[in-house]
Amino acid sequence: MSPVTTLDTVANIKPIARDRLMLIEPEFDSIQQLPTGQVGTVLEIYEGENPGYLVEFADLDGREYAMAMLTLDELLPLRYELPLAS
């Protein structure tokens, strides 16, 4: 089972090149890469030998500005609660 599920909040831990991005807002057309640490939401998980994660990146107002297909080694799941041992 993947440590990342649909609708999880994640951050990219590697820069994502422009040619791998689908930019939504025209004001971002000039960026060359999505820098490390951008926060996004996992929309879809594509199973297989090398699973892919479709991630939507949005600003603080909820406006989507980019989407990218990422691999697990490019993601850091963000957690709001500390799991306690039972």
N, C-alpha and C positions, 0 to 999 in steps of 0.2 A: 504494500500500500504506500502511496506517495505521501511525503510529509506536507505536500501542498494540495489543497482541494479547491474546487470552484468557489469563487467569491472570497477567497483568502486575500488579505492585504499583504503585499510583498514589496520588496525593494530590489532594484537591479544592483548586483555587486560587481558588474563589469560594464564599461561603456558599451553602448549599443550603436553600431555604425548606422549612418543615415540610410544606406541602401536596405537596411532591415526594418526600417520604420515606415508605418503608414501615418503620415502627419495629417491631422484633422483641421487644425486652425492655420490659415494662411500666414499668420504672423510668425509661425515657427519654421517656415520653409527654408530659412537661411541656416538652420543649425546643421552642423556636420556630424554630430553624434548626440545621443542621450547620455548625459553624464551619470556616473555611478551615484547611487543613493536616491534615485527618483522613486517615488511611491506609486504603486499601481494596484489594480484589482485583477485577479485571475478570472477571466470570463469563460474559457473553455480549456479542457485538457484533452489532448489527442494522444491516446494510448498507443503503445507499440514498443519496439525494441529501444527506441530513443524517444520517450514521451516529449511532447511539445506543449507549451503553456501559452495561450493567447492572453496577453496582459494589456489592459487599458490603463493609460496614464492620464490623470486629470489634475487640474489645479485645485486650490483650496475652496473655490466656488463650485466645484463639481463639473467644470467645463473640460470635457475630454480634449486632449491636444495630440495624443499619439497612441498607436497600438503597435505591438510587436509580438512575434512568436519567439519565445525564449525557451531555453533548456533549463533543467533543474540546477545545473552548476552555475547558472547566471542569476539565480533568485535567492533571496533571503526572506523566509516567511516572517512576518511581524506579528508578535503576540501581545495582547493586552493583559493577560492573566498568567500567573505562574502556576504551572501544574504541580499539584502536591501529591507526594507518594501516599498510597493508601495502605 
